[in-house]
Amino acid sequence: MEGNKGSLLGYPGAVETETANPLSYITRECDYLIPAAVEMSINKSNAKDIKCKAVFEGANGPTTFEGEEILISRGIVVSPDLLTNGGGVTCSYFEWLKNLDHVSPGKMTKKYEE
């Protein structure tokens, strides 16, 4: 792509871009919000401004306890990270177990097959 600058800034197909404060997108009106990168991105200071029907947590701990209480009191459904991102969490757990036992790649499959 000619003129690649590492962001969507200047991309003719982008409706709008935000480079100064990407977290400002969290308060835009939408149907479903999926915070998938930053921990504690929804908190007591911004939960009152979130305009969506439901939040599906893709990151680990993107919503603080206080933020979640505010969302729920406003009727916004919150699907927790363990439910929404259960596959990633499950894989991480098995990797952790494997590492605790110092099991090299391939040996878990061999043990399962036996």
C-alpha positions in Angstrom: 0.0 0.0 0.0 1.5 3.3 -1.0 2.0 5.8 1.8 1.7 3.2 4.6 2.0 5.1 7.9 1.2 2.3 10.3 -2.4 3.5 11.1 -5.7 4.3 9.4 -5.0 8.0 9.5 -5.2 9.2 5.9 -6.8 6.0 4.7 -9.5 7.0 2.2 -11.8 4.2 3.2 -11.9 5.2 6.9 -14.9 7.1 8.0 -13.1 8.5 11.0 -9.9 7.8 12.8 -8.6 8.6 16.3 -4.9 8.5 17.1 -4.6 10.9 20.1 -6.9 9.0 22.4 -8.1 5.6 21.1 -10.1 4.9 24.3 -12.5 7.7 23.2 -14.1 5.1 21.0 -15.4 3.2 24.0 -18.1 5.9 24.5 -19.4 5.9 20.9 -22.9 4.6 20.4 -23.0 1.0 19.2 -25.0 -2.2 19.6 -22.2 -4.4 21.1 -18.9 -3.3 22.6 -16.0 -5.7 22.7 -13.1 -4.4 24.7 -10.4 -6.8 23.6 -7.0 -5.3 24.4 -6.8 -3.1 27.5 -7.3 -4.2 31.1 -9.7 -2.0 33.1 -10.7 0.1 30.1 -14.3 0.2 31.4 -14.3 1.7 34.9 -16.3 3.8 37.3 -15.3 7.0 35.5 -16.5 6.1 32.0 -19.2 3.3 32.5 -21.9 6.0 32.8 -21.1 7.2 29.3 -21.1 3.8 27.5 -23.9 3.5 25.0 -24.5 -0.1 23.9 -26.8 -3.0 24.5 -24.2 -5.4 25.7 -20.5 -5.7 26.5 -18.6 -8.8 25.5 -15.2 -8.9 27.3 -12.5 -10.1 25.0 -9.5 -8.9 27.0 -8.5 -10.2 30.5 -10.3 -8.0 33.0 -11.4 -5.1 30.7 -14.1 -4.0 33.1 -13.6 -3.1 36.8 -16.0 -4.3 39.4 -17.4 -0.7 39.9 -17.7 -0.3 36.1 -19.6 -3.5 35.8 -22.0 -2.5 38.6 -22.8 0.7 36.7 -23.4 -1.1 33.4 -25.7 -3.6 35.0 -27.7 -1.0 36.8 -28.2 0.7 33.5 -29.5 -2.5 31.9 -26.4 -3.2 29.8 -25.6 -7.0 29.6 -22.0 -7.8 30.5 -20.6 -11.1 29.3 -17.5 -11.8 31.4 -14.1 -12.5 29.9 -14.1 -16.1 31.2 -17.3 -16.8 29.3 -16.6 -14.7 26.2 -13.0 -15.6 25.8 -13.2 -19.1 27.4 -11.2 -20.8 24.6 -8.2 -18.6 25.1 -8.4 -18.9 28.8 -8.6 -22.7 28.6 -5.7 -22.9 26.2 -3.6 -20.7 28.6 -4.5 -22.9 31.5 -3.3 -26.1 29.7 -0.1 -24.3 28.6 0.5 -23.3 32.2 0.0 -26.9 33.4 2.4 -28.2 30.7 5.0 -25.6 31.7 4.7 -26.6 35.4 5.6 -30.1 34.6 8.3 -29.1 32.1 6.5 -31.0 29.3 8.0 -30.4 25.9 5.8 -30.0 22.8 4.4 -33.3 21.4 4.6 -35.2 24.7 1.1 -34.2 25.8 -0.3 -35.6 22.6 1.7 -38.8 23.1 0.3 -39.1 26.7 -3.2 -38.5 25.5 -2.9 -41.1 22.7 -1.6 -43.7 25.2 
